Each structure stands twice: as structure tokens, then as C-alpha cells.
Amino acid sequence: MLLICDSGSTKADWSLKDGNTFSDFQTAGLNPVHMNEETILKIISSEEKISTNSSAVEEVYFFGAGCGSTEGQTRMVAVLKKIFSQAKISVDNDLMAAAIGTAGKENGIIAILGTGSNCCYYDGATIYMKNFGLGYILGDEASGAWFGKKFLREFLYGRLPEQLAGLFNNDFSIDREQVIDLVYRKPNANLYLSSFMPFIIKHKSDPFLKEFLRFGIVQFFETNINAFPESKKTTIHFVGSVAAILESEIRETGKSKNLRIGKILKRPMDGLKDFYTNY
């Protein structure tokens, strides 16, 4: 048996390969930077498909947030070894999952737009980073958390169009003190900020939000994509919930900049299954 996991901050997509058949399931997101070993073990072990097949799994390919550093990878390998003691275990970051899931063994620029955002150049085997991955406070342009933060700030400053502000108030009924508490004093502020993305998307035909979203995508291209000279001559692939929702805005921006946009996937798992079926 072969087990693949692609984990973000919110949820983890898993696929268990038995012969030629894949079985897909989800758990809560796993991050060795923000979670302790006990929590990760509990989440993984509580999934029945894992607990009943752990001794039969021969290979584990885990891709996840928080696994871009040697420390994060080492911690995740140690946790997985406690569950899959007989398996070969490979741990890499979520960008590698996006790279393999979209480009396979071809080169390209790989971008993630989900709760957070990131970007790299992939030569078909190795990913090459720039100075991105700064998180939702300093970076994460065009991510759910970035859009949520910018939108919430406009609302609290009283700069939203009156009708849009009214709709937002009706749906959320939040006030300044509540926001300050949830953003500065409670954990997982990035998830809280990204929780406003469904409202933004629901009303994205509003002229204010249409320009708001376009500006965010342009910011991502100018800050992230343009940092790679290779972007002018290779295909740019996108992965993530925000990327999938804003596909038309991404393709329009790419076209305006004479860039070649390739696959835009909500999640890379289908591509990962294809790759590990044939590799």
C-alpha cells in the first residue's frame, strides 16, 4: 500500500493506494510548526482508514504546510514513523505537492493561493524559492487571509461602500473589540481572517470587490511571479481554493502580462495520484 497526504492549514487530503485503487479521505490540517506531536498523532490515528491499514502501508508521501524546513520535516517524519513503522517515509512542503500535482516532471512556476500563498520555480525535480513565505502578517499576497485582512481593515476604517458594509454587517455583526481580540489574542488568526473570503467571493460582482480582487491578484504577480525570470518563458500553474475560485481573474492578469497560465487546480491530489501511479 502507498499513502499520499497533502496538508494545508485547514484540512489534509489523503489518498490510500491499494493495488490500482485509490481511497480518498480528509482529516484536519497538520502542521509540525504549530502543532505538538500528540495533537498530530491523535488526528492521524483517529482516521479509521489509517488505523486499520497502518501496518500494511509500505510508502508514505507527506506534503504539508510547516514542512519546508529541515526541522519541520524531521518532526513530521518522527511522528509518521510512530504510526507507519515499516514504511518508507518522504516529507516535503506543500509547494512540492503543487509542483508534482500540476507539472509532474516538467518545469514551471508553481503558485499556491489558499489560506496562505507562496510561489517557486520547479525544474521538474527540485523547487527553487525566493524570499516569500512570510506568512499572513508580512506576506501571503492574494491569499484568503490577505484578502480577509485587507477587507476587514476597510470595513473597520469605514471605507467600504455603504451597501456592501450593510450586507457585511448583517452577515457577521462584528465590532472593533471583537476583531482585535480574535486577531491579536486568539490562536489561528490567519484562519479567522480567511473566513471572510466566502462573503467576498459571494459579492465579487460588486464594483468595489471586483477591483479589490483584481488588485490582489496583480499584487501576487508583481511580488511573487515577477521575481522569477523563468516566468517569461515557462508555464505558470496555480493550486489552492482561492486560485480555483479566482481562475478568471488569474488568467486575465496573466494574459495582460503576456504570461502563459497552465493548470489551475483547487487541490493537487488528483495530479499526485496520477504521478504516483506511473512513477
Secondary structure, 3 states (H helix, E strand, C coil): CEEEEEECCCEEEEEEEECCEEEEEEEECCCCCCCCHHHHHHHHHCCHHHHCCHHHCCEEEEEECCCCCHHHHHHHHHHHHHHCCCCEEEEEEHHHHHHHHHHCCCCEEEEEECCCEEEEEECCCCEECCCCCCHHHHCCCCCHHHHHHHHHHHHHCCCCCHHHHHHHHHHHCCCHHHHHHHHHCCCCHHHHHHCCHHHHHHCCCCHHHHHHHHHHHHHHHHHCHHHCHHHHCCEEEEECHHHHHCHHHHHHHHHHCCCEEEEEECCCHHHHHHHHHHC
